[in-house]
Amino acid sequence: MNMKLKLNLKPNLEPNLEPNLTLKLKLELSDFMLITFLIGSLMFCVPCQLAALGARDEAVVAEKTQTIKDSNGEVRVTWQWLARPGEMAVTIDYFGYLTQEGTVNLYLDLNGVKREFLTMQEELPNRIQRIRILSFHPSVNENGVNVLKTLPAADIVDYKLFKNAPYYPQFGKVRMELKFFANGRWDGDANHNNENYLFEFESAVSDRPTDHFSPNGV
């Protein structure tokens, strides 16, 4: 009697697992793929959100401008309240007779905080000299890392200067005195015996003061 033995040499590629264990492994694999996708999405979105946040911080929420003209020229001051709570910026434009001396310097008193020697930073095509002072240094996001923003030519940062400057109207007015000088010559307000130029601003921020450091912001 001839007997033939048939061998199944095909490897069993599927492990002999219980149905519940197989289902559990499939679910865990799905969860892993979902988590990987979410992490990848966050890595792409977070830098964009950080960049947008940095841009929002320096956005102007309110602005006021005053100009003083006298027989020697014109001085214009623009005060800006920024979106980041408590932060502000001021732009000073000078177009007086001292521009013929070259770069002009100025004395500044902002609510009792004084700077006795500041230098105008930029000369515009119409010969107006400008300086813009910010109360904080804005940041930008580069490749997922926050770095300090490169400032325009006219901008400088002096956070201590704004120490007494009120952001909200409940805390009083912004009061600024200016006087310009170059090569031993001084230019004040000719309308008032060459005294300091005086600018006052009431806050244009309409939101009520809030605690910006609490989770609920109240």
C-alpha positions as CSV (number, residue, x, y, z in Angstrom):
1,M,0.0,0.0,0.0
2,N,1.5,3.3,-1.1
3,M,0.9,6.2,1.2
4,K,1.7,9.8,0.3
5,L,2.5,12.4,2.9
6,K,1.5,15.9,1.9
7,L,3.4,18.6,3.7
8,N,2.2,22.2,3.8
9,L,5.5,24.1,3.6
10,K,3.8,27.6,3.3
11,P,4.7,29.6,6.3
12,N,2.0,30.9,8.5
13,L,2.5,34.6,8.4
14,E,-0.4,35.5,10.6
15,P,0.2,34.9,14.3
16,N,-2.3,32.8,16.1
17,L,-3.8,35.5,18.2
18,E,-7.1,35.6,20.0
19,P,-9.7,37.7,18.3
20,N,-9.9,40.3,21.2
21,L,-6.1,40.7,21.2
22,T,-6.0,41.2,17.4
23,L,-8.7,43.9,17.7
24,K,-6.8,45.6,20.5
25,L,-3.6,45.8,18.4
26,K,-5.5,47.2,15.5
27,L,-7.0,49.9,17.7
28,E,-3.7,50.8,19.2
29,L,-2.1,51.1,15.8
30,S,-5.0,53.4,14.7
31,D,-4.5,55.5,17.8
32,F,-0.7,55.7,17.1
33,M,-1.3,56.9,13.6
34,L,-3.8,59.5,14.8
35,I,-1.5,60.8,17.4
36,T,1.4,61.0,14.9
37,F,-0.9,63.0,12.5
38,L,-1.9,65.4,15.3
39,I,1.7,66.0,16.3
40,G,2.7,66.7,12.8
41,S,-0.2,69.2,12.4
42,L,0.8,70.9,15.6
43,M,4.4,71.2,14.5
44,F,3.1,72.9,11.4
45,C,0.5,75.1,13.0
46,V,2.3,76.3,16.2
47,P,4.9,78.4,14.4
48,C,2.2,80.1,12.4
49,Q,0.2,80.8,15.5
50,L,3.3,82.1,17.3
51,A,4.1,84.4,14.4
52,A,0.5,85.6,14.3
53,L,0.6,86.2,18.1
54,G,3.8,88.3,17.8
55,A,2.3,90.4,15.0
56,R,-0.9,90.9,17.1
57,D,1.1,92.1,20.1
58,E,2.4,95.1,18.2
59,A,-0.9,95.8,16.3
60,V,-2.2,99.4,16.9
61,V,-5.5,99.4,18.7
62,A,-5.8,103.2,19.1
63,E,-3.8,106.2,17.9
64,K,-3.8,109.9,18.4
65,T,-1.7,112.6,16.7
66,Q,-0.9,116.2,17.7
67,T,1.0,118.8,15.8
68,I,2.6,122.1,17.0
69,K,3.6,124.7,14.4
70,D,5.6,127.8,15.2
71,S,7.7,130.3,13.3
72,N,10.6,127.8,13.2
73,G,8.9,124.8,11.9
74,E,6.7,121.9,13.0
75,V,6.7,119.1,15.5
76,R,4.3,116.1,15.2
77,V,3.8,113.5,17.9
78,T,1.8,110.3,17.3
79,W,0.9,108.2,20.3
80,Q,-0.1,104.5,19.7
81,W,-1.7,102.1,22.1
82,L,-0.7,98.5,21.1
83,A,-2.7,95.3,21.3
84,R,-0.4,93.8,23.9
85,P,-1.9,95.2,27.2
86,G,0.1,98.0,28.7
87,E,2.4,98.4,25.7
88,M,2.7,101.7,23.7
89,A,4.7,103.5,21.1
90,V,5.4,107.1,20.3
91,T,6.6,108.6,17.0
92,I,8.2,112.0,17.0
93,D,8.6,113.9,13.7
94,Y,10.7,117.0,13.7
95,F,10.8,119.6,10.9
96,G,12.4,122.7,12.3
97,Y,15.4,124.9,11.5
98,L,17.9,122.6,13.2
99,T,17.6,120.1,10.4
100,Q,20.1,122.2,8.5
101,E,22.6,121.3,11.3
102,G,22.4,117.6,10.4
103,T,21.1,114.9,12.8
104,V,19.1,116.5,15.6
105,N,19.0,115.4,19.2
106,L,16.2,115.9,21.7
107,Y,15.4,116.2,25.4
108,L,12.3,114.2,26.5
109,D,10.2,114.1,29.7
110,L,7.4,111.5,29.7
111,N,5.2,111.6,32.8
112,G,8.3,112.4,34.9
113,V,10.7,109.9,33.3
114,K,13.4,111.9,31.5
115,R,15.8,111.3,28.7
116,E,18.3,114.1,28.3
117,F,19.9,112.9,25.1
118,L,18.1,111.0,22.4
119,T,19.0,111.2,18.7
120,M,16.6,111.2,15.8
121,Q,17.0,107.9,14.0
122,E,15.8,108.5,10.4
123,E,15.6,111.3,7.9
124,L,12.7,111.1,5.5
125,P,12.8,112.3,1.9
126,N,11.1,115.5,2.8
127,R,13.9,116.2,5.4
128,I,11.7,115.4,8.4
129,Q,13.6,113.6,11.1
130,R,11.9,110.8,12.9
131,I,12.3,108.6,16.0
132,R,9.8,106.0,17.1
133,I,10.1,104.6,20.6
134,L,8.5,101.3,21.7
135,S,7.8,100.1,25.2
136,F,8.8,96.5,24.3
137,H,10.7,94.7,21.6
138,P,8.4,92.7,19.3
139,S,9.3,89.1,18.4
140,V,8.8,86.9,15.4
141,N,8.8,83.2,14.9
142,E,11.6,81.7,12.7
143,N,11.6,78.0,12.2
144,G,9.6,77.4,15.4
145,V,11.8,79.7,17.5
146,N,10.9,83.1,18.8
147,V,13.5,85.7,18.0
148,L,13.6,89.5,18.4
149,K,12.2,91.3,15.4
150,T,14.6,93.4,13.3
151,L,13.3,96.9,13.9
152,P,12.8,99.6,11.1
153,A,15.4,102.3,10.9
154,A,13.4,104.9,13.0
155,D,12.6,102.5,15.8
156,I,14.2,102.0,19.2
157,V,13.1,100.2,22.4
158,D,13.1,102.0,25.8
159,Y,10.7,100.1,28.1
160,K,11.7,102.1,31.2
161,L,10.7,105.4,29.5
162,F,7.0,104.3,29.6
163,K,7.0,103.4,33.3
164,N,4.6,106.2,34.3
165,A,2.7,106.4,31.0
166,P,-1.0,105.4,31.5
167,Y,-2.4,102.8,29.2
168,Y,-6.0,103.1,30.3
169,P,-7.9,106.5,30.7
170,Q,-8.7,105.7,34.3
171,F,-5.1,106.3,35.2
172,G,-4.6,109.8,33.8
173,K,-3.1,111.4,30.7
174,V,0.1,110.9,28.8
175,R,2.1,114.1,29.2
176,M,5.2,114.6,27.1
177,E,7.7,117.5,27.0
178,L,10.2,117.9,24.1
179,K,13.0,120.2,23.2
180,F,15.4,119.7,20.3
181,F,19.1,120.7,20.0
182,A,22.1,120.4,17.7
183,N,25.6,121.9,17.8
184,G,24.8,124.0,20.9
185,R,21.6,125.5,19.5
186,W,18.2,124.7,21.0
187,D,14.7,124.7,19.4
188,G,11.7,125.0,21.7
189,D,8.1,126.1,21.2
190,A,8.4,129.7,19.8
191,N,4.7,130.2,20.6
192,H,5.7,130.0,24.3
193,N,9.0,131.8,24.7
194,N,11.0,128.8,23.3
195,E,9.9,126.6,26.3
196,N,9.5,122.9,25.9
197,Y,7.0,121.6,23.4
198,L,4.1,120.1,25.4
199,F,1.9,117.3,24.2
200,E,-0.9,115.6,26.2
201,F,-3.0,112.6,25.2
202,E,-6.0,111.0,26.8
203,S,-6.1,107.3,26.4
204,A,-8.2,106.1,23.5
205,V,-8.4,102.5,24.8
206,S,-12.1,101.8,25.4
207,D,-11.8,98.4,27.0
208,R,-12.0,98.3,30.8
209,P,-8.9,97.3,32.7
210,T,-8.6,93.6,33.2
211,D,-6.2,91.2,34.9
212,H,-4.3,89.9,31.9
213,F,-2.3,87.4,34.0
214,S,-5.3,85.4,35.4
215,P,-6.6,82.4,33.4
216,N,-10.0,84.0,33.0
217,G,-8.7,87.5,32.3
218,V,-11.0,89.1,34.9
